[in-house]
Every structure is written in C-alpha cells, then in structure tokens.
Amino acid sequence: MIRSDSNRIDPKRRNTIDHKKKQFANATYKQQEYHHRLNFYSVPPTAEITLEQFEQWAIDRLRILAELEACSFRNKTPAETTAHITPLLQKWLPLSANTSSSIPDPQLKWQDPRLRLERQKDHYSHFILRLAFSSTEDLRRRFARIESALFRLRFQLDDAKERQEFVDSLNFDWDKVSEEEKRELGSDLPDATPGLRKQDVEEGGWFKVDFEKVPELVEGRRVLLKRGKAYVPVKEQLSMVVAEFGARLDKGLELTARALPRLDEDDRLTPILTHLSKNFATPDSTLSDSDSAVTGAPITASSIDHLSTSFPLCMRNLHMTLWKNSHLKHFGRLQYTLFLKGIGLSLDDCLIFWRKSFKLITDDVFSKEYRYNVRHAYGDVGGDATRRGRGYSPFSCQKILTEHPPGSGESHGCPYRHFSIDNLTGLLQATGVNDRDVLRGVKEDVEKKRFHIACNRVFDWAHRSEIKRAKEDGASGLELNETIVHPNTYFKRSYLLKNGSKSGSQEDAMEL
C-alpha cells in the first residue's frame, strides 16, 4: 500500500506555495553608503546602473590602470608616478575627501551628492573590471598588482584624519604591542626601525603581525622580526593596509572567476567584458575630429612627405613603403588613408596624394580600382545614411595590434608587434633612432609584449628636447602626461611639440 505524502502537490491543482518558503520573492537592493573616500571593495554593488554607465565607468578606470602600469614599465619613481597620475585621476576618476563637501555637519559630509556619485563610480568600476579580468591567472595577477598600486597612491594622498578613520573602520586583527612587551624588547625595537623619531615612538606605537603580511618592510629591513612576528611601527601601517588589501582582492578575484560561467547567459554584458579584457594589453582610444586634427596646420597632399617625420612608426613604415614601391595593398591603404583623414587631410587632397603615389599606373586604372575605396573611407560614397558623411574612424593602436595581421607582401600593422627584432631595429635606425639604450629598451618591451610602451619610449627619446622645453615653459598639461594609444594622437602631440608656437591657435598649443 502506497503511503500518501501530505506535503506533495497535486499536479492538477494550482501550485501554491507558502509565501514564507519563497526565496527572494521581493528582492530589494539598498544603496551603498560611502562613509570614506577609500574602499576595500569587500561588498559588491547591488543598485541599478545603465549599460552606458557600466561601460563608460569601466573604460575610465581602465585608463588610470593603464597609465599606472605604463609608469611601472618606464621605471618612474613614486614621486614621478604621483605627479603623472594625480591630474589623470582628477580627469577620469575623481575621488574627493569628505572635507571638500559643502555640508556643514561633519557627520553628514559623506552624503554630499557629488561625493556619492564619485564614490559610486569608483565602487562600480572596480567590480566591473574585476569581472573582466578574472578569466585567467595572468589577468588576475596584473589586475591585483595595479589595483594595489592605485590603492597605495590614494592612501598616501588621503587626508590624515580621514585615512585613520578608514583604517579604524576595517577592524583589523592586529595585536598592539603592550608596554610590558616593549620593556622586554628594550632597545631592539627602535634600533630595528631606522628613521624612527622620538615623537613617533611617543605618539604611536607598534603592531605585531605575521611577517608574511609585510613583505616590503621585511625586505627593506625596517622592522624587528621575532618568533615569526613583525613589529611594525604605526607610521609604517601603509604596508600592512596595502598587503591586506591585496590579500582580500586575490580571494575576491578567485571567487569571481568561479562565478564567470554564469555570465555567459547574459548577451549584453559578455561583449563589453571581452572588449575590456582585450584593452588591458593596449587601451583602446576613441578619437574625435577635434582630438586628432591640428587647427591651422598646412596639411595638404604636397606636405605629407614633410609631415611624415612626425608620424608614428607604423605610419612611417607605410609611407616609406609607398614611396619605395609606388603601391600598398588593401589593408595598408585603408590604415594609411584613415590616418591621413584623421590628421586633417581633405578628401580631394587625399585623392591627389594617392594618385601621385601610384605613379606606375594610368589615370583610368586608378579611377576604376582605387578612387572609390578612398571616397568610401571618407564616407563620400557607400554605407547607410547614418555613416555617410563621416566614413570610418582612424584605427587605434589596439585595433592595429589585434585585427588583420599582415601577410606576405603587406606593410600594415604595428612594426613593434609584427616585425622581427632585427627588422624592427633596422627600421628604427632608418628613421633616426640610434641610441643603444633606447633600442635595448624597445627590445625588452617587445619581448614582454608591451608594444605601446615601446612606441612611447621612442616618442619620448625623439622629442626629448621639445618635451623638456615644454615643461620648462609650463605647457605640460594632461595630453603630454597621457600614454599614447592612438597613431593620430602621436602625430598631433609630435607636431605641436615641434611647431606649436609656429602654427595653430594659441589654445591648441597650450593644450600640451
């Protein structure tokens, strides 16, 4: 005899379940409260944002991380890195202290709408990039390293009072060294801490932590080690906080990596995250006409040869190949045409330039086989009504590096990536780069796949006197600080450094 289960649901009846057994029936997501400028990113965000904010906030943060990594690759000192990154943070990822709020009540300053939006953007952008860079061990390692560097920079720049309030809110399980233990250790404690002032000893104290948590201090022999513990003075708490931040971030990235397969079902986010992870190698760059063109510059078909001294190596190689062979294959023509369009060459002048360059063919052949492609790139013909009139955008470094690698007989692409070391060295020497240290640095960058850093290294060397003069004149603005990730940006910056005082408006010259 079959025993009936009273809890079994009759399939012929409506499936009604006790409301108490429903999980997440009314999901509510409360807004995050950001009491402090700094953030350990322990709690994921849950409030809603738009897809545009999702992508743009992540891109803005990626710009900062890319610049931080570039500073590391260029062996900049901490002071140089701070000077380089600080204005970029104000531009792309501002994060103001509570003291900047206009709210009079000190306990409510964090509720300022401006501070809230800044901290929300910082919070969300971190977790968006955490999703994008959790797929592989290499990406997780790089992301954790650069995020730790960003946290260190912000920690050092934070207001001392607010910084201490933030540390206190974390409730670290650090053991404070008691007075009795201080007497037992005697002079060993201050002697093992070089540079410690008497005022630091009286006002602060020491924490006792596992030595693995402060590898920087142990390596620099700045703390006392005894029985597996490191005795860290309060003034050195930066290393402990950053180490704890890195440890928690590593664990968070591992958990995120396990959850990534669930995102495959969302066809809205996956393309964005894939695009962001690809841009971690070389950040993508969107370029408007005002960003690339140089106002007042004499850019005509006859001036291209003279202007080519300001071209990046990829375009310089295309220009040299064109003059040598009087021909370029399709992708080479497309890459070079869009670059010339971006620097301000008109369609009529571009047609004249290509006709003069293809001097081994007749006018009839040029008109039948090449004229239409140039007009199509400019948006003069073809395409839909939305695109017509603008044409295609100039290729960024990221696009050149990742799409349409050159085959036999083709000259497009990035020489730093697609050339052998010997051929790359020969091309650099042919363009006037003969400094051994620069060539050695380029070789190291290429071997480590830091192609855009190699290009920036060559730019800095080729314009060393102009950059020095610009800094002395006080014209070193944001554009000069940012790493070049677009060929047209390379040209504009090079041209203005060489000719800023001779051509173009004063406003354009001062943008440097």
NUNUZA-965982 format. One record per residue (C-alpha): residue in three letters; x, y, z. Coordinates in steps of 0.5 Angstrom, whole numbers, padded with zeros to 4 digits, always signed. Each point is the difference from the previous one (the first is absolute). Layout:
# residues N
ALAXYZ;...
This chain:
# residues 512
MET+0000+0000+0000;ILE+0003+0007-0002;ARG+0000+0005+0005;SER-0002+0007-0002;ASP+0004+0006+0002;SER-0004+0006+0003;ASN+0005+0005-0003;ARG+0000-0003-0007;ILE-0003+0005-0005;ASP-0006-0003-0004;PRO+0002+0002-0008;LYS-0007+0001-0001;ARG-0001+0006+0004;ARG+0004+0007+0000;ASN+0007-0001+0003;THR-0001+0005+0006;ILE+0006+0000+0005;ASP+0000+0003+0007;HIS+0003+0007-0001;LYS+0005-0001+0006;LYS+0003-0005-0005;LYS+0001+0004-0006;GLN+0007+0003+0000;PHE+0002+0007-0003;ALA-0008+0001-0001;ASN+0001+0007+0001;ALA+0008+0002-0002;THR+0002+0006+0003;TYR+0006+0004-0001;LYS+0002+0005+0004;GLN+0005+0006-0002;GLN+0007-0001+0003;GLU+0003+0005+0005;TYR+0006+0003-0001;HIS+0003+0003+0006;HIS+0007+0000-0002;ARG+0004+0002-0006;LEU+0004-0006+0000;ASN-0003-0007-0002;PHE+0002-0007+0002;TYR-0006-0003-0005;SER-0002-0005+0004;VAL-0007+0001-0001;PRO-0003-0001-0008;PRO-0004+0006-0002;THR-0008-0002-0001;ALA-0003+0006-0002;GLU-0002+0001-0008;ILE+0004+0004-0005;THR-0001+0001-0007;LEU+0004-0004-0005;GLU+0003+0006-0003;GLN+0003+0002+0007;PHE+0002-0008+0001;GLU+0005+0001-0006;GLN+0002+0007+0001;TRP+0002+0000+0007;ALA+0004-0006-0001;ILE+0003+0003-0006;ASP+0002+0006+0004;ARG+0003-0004+0006;LEU+0004-0005-0006;ARG+0003+0007-0002;ILE+0003+0001+0007;LEU+0002-0007+0001;ALA+0004+0000-0007;GLU+0003+0006+0002;LEU+0003-0003+0007;GLU+0002-0006-0004;ALA+0004+0005-0005;CYS+0003+0004+0006;SER+0003-0007+0003;PHE+0002-0002-0007;ARG+0004+0006-0001;ASN+0003+0000+0007;LYS-0003+0006+0002;THR+0002+0002+0008;PRO-0006+0000+0004;ALA+0000+0008+0000;GLU+0000+0000-0007;THR-0006-0005+0000;THR-0004+0004+0004;ALA+0002+0006-0004;HIS-0002-0003-0006;ILE-0007-0004+0003;THR-0003+0006+0004;PRO-0002+0004-0006;LEU-0003-0006-0003;LEU-0004-0002+0006;GLN-0003+0007+0000;LYS-0002-0001-0007;TRP-0002-0007-0001;LEU-0002-0003+0007;PRO+0000+0006+0006;LEU-0001-0002+0007;SER-0001+0006+0005;ALA+0001+0000+0007;ASN-0005+0001+0005;THR+0003+0007+0002;SER-0002+0002-0007;SER-0007-0001+0001;SER-0005+0007+0001;ILE-0004-0004+0005;PRO+0002+0004+0007;ASP-0002-0006+0004;PRO+0007-0004+0001;GLN-0004-0007+0001;LEU-0004+0001-0007;LYS+0005+0003-0005;TRP+0000-0007-0003;GLN-0007+0001-0002;ASP+0002+0005-0005;PRO-0003-0002-0007;ARG+0007+0002-0003;LEU+0004-0005+0004;ARG-0005-0005+0000;LEU+0000+0000-0008;GLU+0008+0000+0000;ARG+0000-0006+0005;GLN-0006-0004-0003;LYS+0004+0001-0007;ASP+0007-0003+0004;HIS-0004-0006+0003;TYR-0004-0002-0006;SER+0006+0001-0005;HIS+0005-0004+0005;PHE-0005-0006+0000;ILE-0002+0000-0008;LEU+0008+0000-0001;ARG+0000-0006+0005;LEU-0005-0004-0005;ALA+0004+0002-0006;PHE+0007-0002+0003;SER-0002-0006+0004;SER+0000-0005-0006;THR+0008-0002+0000;GLU+0005+0000+0005;ASP+0004+0005-0003;LEU-0005+0005-0001;ARG-0002-0001+0008;ARG+0007+0001+0002;ARG+0001+0006-0005;PHE-0006+0003+0003;ALA+0001-0001+0007;ARG+0007+0003-0001;ILE-0002+0006-0003;GLU-0007+0001+0005;SER+0005-0001+0006;ALA+0004+0006-0003;LEU-0006+0004-0001;PHE-0002-0001+0007;ARG+0007+0002+0002;LEU+0000+0006-0003;ARG-0007+0002+0002;PHE+0002-0002+0007;GLN+0006+0005+0000;LEU-0004+0005-0003;ASP-0006+0000+0005;ASP-0001+0005+0006;ALA+0004-0003+0006;LYS-0006+0000+0005;GLU-0005-0003-0005;ARG+0005-0005-0002;GLN+0001-0002+0007;GLU-0008+0000+0001;PHE+0000-0005-0006;VAL+0005-0005+0003;ASP-0003+0000+0006;SER-0007-0002-0003;LEU+0004-0006-0003;ASN+0000-0003+0007;PHE+0007-0004-0002;ASP+0002-0005+0005;TRP+0007+0003+0001;ASP+0003-0001+0007;LYS+0002+0006+0003;VAL+0007-0001+0004;SER-0001+0002+0007;GLU+0004+0004+0005;GLU+0003-0006+0003;GLU+0002-0004-0006;LYS+0003+0007-0002;ARG+0005+0000+0006;GLU+0001-0008-0001;LEU+0003+0002-0007;GLY+0004+0006+0002;SER+0004+0004-0005;ASP-0001-0006-0005;LEU-0007+0003-0002;PRO+0002+0007-0002;ASP+0007-0002-0003;ALA-0003-0005-0005;THR-0005+0006-0002;PRO+0005+0005-0004;GLY-0002+0007-0001;LEU-0005+0000+0006;ARG+0000+0006+0004;LYS-0001+0001+0007;GLN-0007+0004-0001;ASP-0002-0006-0004;VAL+0001-0005+0006;GLU-0003+0004+0005;GLU-0007+0002-0004;GLY+0000-0007-0004;GLY+0002-0007+0002;TRP+0001-0007-0003;PHE-0005-0005-0003;LYS+0002-0007+0000;VAL-0002-0004-0006;ASP+0002-0006-0004;PHE+0007+0001-0004;GLU-0003-0002-0007;LYS-0005+0006+0001;VAL+0005+0005-0001;PRO+0005-0003-0005;GLU+0002+0007-0002;LEU+0002+0002+0007;VAL+0004-0007+0001;GLU+0004+0001-0007;GLY+0002+0007+0002;ARG+0002-0002+0007;ARG-0005+0005+0003;VAL-0003-0004+0005;LEU+0002-0004+0006;LEU-0001-0008-0001;LYS-0001-0005+0006;ARG-0004-0006+0000;GLY-0003+0000-0007;LYS-0003+0007+0002;ALA+0002+0007-0003;TYR+0000+0006+0005;VAL-0003+0006-0004;PRO+0000+0007+0002;VAL-0006+0004-0001;LYS+0003+0004-0005;GLU+0001-0006-0005;GLN-0007-0002+0000;LEU-0001+0001-0007;SER+0004-0006-0002;MET-0005-0004+0005;VAL-0006+0003-0003;VAL+0002-0001-0008;ALA+0002-0007+0002;GLU-0007-0001+0003;PHE-0003+0003-0006;GLY+0004-0004-0005;ALA-0002-0007+0004;ARG-0007+0002+0000;LEU+0000+0001-0007;ASP+0003-0006-0002;LYS-0005-0004+0004;GLY-0005+0004-0004;LEU+0002-0001-0007;GLU+0000-0007+0001;LEU-0007+0000+0003;THR-0002+0004-0006;ALA+0004-0005-0005;ARG-0004-0006+0002;ALA-0007+0004-0001;LEU+0002+0003-0007;PRO-0003-0006-0004;ARG-0007+0002+0003;LEU+0001+0007-0004;ASP+0000-0004-0007;GLU-0007+0000+0000;ASP+0000+0008+0000;ASP+0001+0002-0007;ARG+0000+0007+0002;LEU+0006+0000+0005;THR+0004-0005-0003;PRO+0003+0004-0007;ILE+0001+0006+0005;LEU+0004-0004+0005;THR+0004-0003-0006;HIS+0002+0006-0003;LEU+0002+0003+0006;SER+0005-0006+0002;LYS+0003+0001-0007;ASN+0001+0007+0001;PHE+0004-0002+0006;ALA+0006-0001-0004;THR-0001+0006-0004;PRO-0005+0005+0002;ASP-0005+0002-0006;SER-0001+0007-0001;THR-0006+0004-0004;LEU+0002+0006-0004;SER-0004+0005-0002;ASP+0002+0005-0005;SER+0002+0006+0005;ASP+0004-0005+0003;SER+0005-0002-0006;ALA-0001+0006-0005;VAL+0005+0006+0002;THR-0003+0006-0002;GLY+0004+0005-0004;ALA+0005-0006-0003;PRO+0001+0000-0007;ILE-0002-0007-0001;THR+0000-0001-0008;ALA+0002-0005-0005;SER+0006+0003-0001;SER+0002+0001+0007;ILE-0001-0007+0002;ASP+0007-0002-0001;HIS+0003+0005+0004;LEU-0005-0001+0006;SER+0002-0008+0000;THR+0006+0002+0005;SER-0006+0001+0005;PHE-0003-0007-0002;PRO+0000-0006+0005;LEU+0004-0006-0003;CYS-0006-0004-0002;MET-0002+0006-0005;ARG+0007+0002-0001;ASN+0001-0007-0003;LEU-0006+0000-0004;HIS+0003+0007-0003;MET+0007-0003-0002;THR-0003-0006-0003;LEU-0005+0004-0004;TRP+0006+0005-0003;LYS+0004-0006-0001;ASN-0005-0005-0004;SER-0005+0005-0002;HIS-0005-0004+0003;LEU-0003-0003+0006;LYS-0005-0006+0001;HIS-0007+0001+0002;PHE+0000+0000+0008;GLY+0007+0004-0001;ARG-0004+0005-0004;LEU-0006+0000+0005;GLN+0004+0001+0006;TYR+0004+0006-0003;THR-0006+0003-0003;LEU-0004+0001+0006;PHE+0006+0002+0004;LEU+0001+0006-0005;LYS-0007+0001+0000;GLY+0001+0001+0008;ILE+0005+0005+0000;GLY-0004+0004-0005;LEU+0002-0001-0007;SER-0007+0001-0004;LEU-0003-0005-0005;ASP+0003+0004-0006;ASP+0007+0000+0002;CYS+0000-0007+0002;LEU-0002-0002-0007;ILE+0005+0004-0002;PHE+0005-0003+0004;TRP-0001-0007-0001;ARG-0001+0002-0008;LYS+0007+0003+0000;SER+0003-0006+0005;PHE-0003-0005-0005;LYS+0004+0002-0006;LEU+0001-0006-0003;ILE-0007-0001-0002;THR-0004+0004-0005;ASP-0006+0005+0002;ASP-0005-0005-0003;VAL+0002-0006+0005;PHE+0001+0005+0006;SER-0007+0002-0001;LYS-0003-0007-0001;GLU+0004-0003+0005;TYR+0002+0005+0006;ARG-0004+0006+0000;TYR-0007-0003+0002;ASN+0004-0003+0006;VAL+0003+0007+0002;ARG-0007+0003+0000;HIS-0003-0006+0004;ALA+0005+0001+0005;TYR-0002+0007+0001;GLY-0008-0001+0000;ASP-0001+0003-0007;VAL-0003-0006-0003;GLY-0003-0006+0002;GLY-0002-0002+0007;ASP-0007+0002+0003;ALA-0003+0007+0001;THR+0003+0000+0008;ARG+0007-0002-0002;ARG+0000+0004-0007;GLY+0004+0007+0001;ARG+0004-0003+0006;GLY+0003-0006-0003;TYR+0005-0005+0004;SER+0004+0003+0006;PRO+0007-0001+0000;PHE+0003-0006+0003;SER+0002+0000+0007;CYS+0006-0004+0003;GLN-0004-0005+0003;LYS-0003-0001-0007;ILE+0006-0001-0004;LEU+0003-0005+0005;THR-0006-0004+0000;GLU-0003+0000-0006;HIS+0002-0002-0007;PRO+0007-0002+0001;PRO+0005+0001-0006;GLY+0001-0006-0005;SER+0006+0000-0005;GLY+0001+0006-0004;GLU-0004+0004+0004;SER+0002+0006+0004;HIS-0006+0002+0005;GLY+0000-0002+0007;CYS+0005+0002+0006;PRO+0007-0001-0001;TYR+0001-0001+0007;ARG-0004-0006+0000;HIS+0000-0003-0007;PHE+0008+0002-0001;SER+0005-0005+0002;ILE+0005+0003+0005;ASP+0006+0001-0006;ASN-0005+0003-0005;LEU-0003+0005+0006;THR+0007+0002+0002;GLY+0001+0002-0008;LEU-0006+0004-0001;LEU+0001+0004+0007;GLN+0007+0001-0002;ALA-0002+0002-0007;THR-0005+0005+0003;GLY+0006+0003+0004;VAL-0001-0004+0007;ASN+0008-0002+0001;ASP+0000+0001+0008;ARG+0002-0007+0002;ASP-0003+0001+0007;VAL-0007+0001-0004;LEU+0001-0006-0005;ARG+0001-0004+0006;GLY-0006+0002+0004;VAL-0004-0001-0006;LYS+0002-0007-0001;GLU-0001-0001+0007;ASP-0007+0003-0001;VAL-0002-0004-0006;GLU+0003-0007+0003;LYS-0005+0002+0006;LYS-0006+0002-0005;ARG+0000+0007+0003;PHE-0001+0003-0007;HIS-0003+0006+0001;ILE+0005+0001+0006;ALA+0006-0001-0006;CYS-0003+0005-0004;ASN-0001+0006+0005;ARG+0007-0002+0002;VAL+0002+0002-0007;PHE-0004+0006+0000;ASP+0003+0003+0007;TRP+0007-0001-0003;ALA-0001+0003-0007;HIS-0004+0006+0004;ARG+0005+0001+0006;SER+0002+0007-0001;GLU-0007+0002-0002;ILE-0003-0003+0006;LYS+0005+0003+0004;ARG-0001+0007-0003;ALA-0008-0001+0001;LYS+0001-0002+0007;GLU+0004+0006+0002;ASP-0005+0005-0004;GLY-0005-0003+0005;ALA-0004-0003-0006;SER+0000-0008+0003;GLY-0008-0001+0000;LEU-0004-0006+0000;GLU+0002-0002-0007;LEU+0007+0000+0001;ASN-0001-0005+0006;GLU-0004-0005-0003;THR+0003-0006-0003;ILE-0001+0000-0008;VAL-0005-0006-0002;HIS-0002+0003-0007;PRO+0004+0002-0006;ASN-0003+0006-0001;THR+0001+0003+0007;TYR+0007-0002-0001;PHE+0000+0005-0006;LYS-0004+0005+0003;ARG+0005+0000+0006;SER+0006+0000-0004;TYR-0002+0005-0005;LEU-0002+0005+0006;LEU+0006-0001+0004;LYS+0005+0002-0007;ASN-0005+0005-0003;GLY-0005+0002+0006;SER+0003+0007+0000;LYS+0000+0001-0007;SER-0006-0002-0003;GLY-0007-0002+0003;SER-0004+0004+0005;GLN+0003+0002+0007;GLU-0006-0004+0003;ASP+0003-0006-0004;ALA+0007+0001+0002;MET-0002+0001+0007;GLU-0004-0007+0000;LEU+0007-0003+0001;
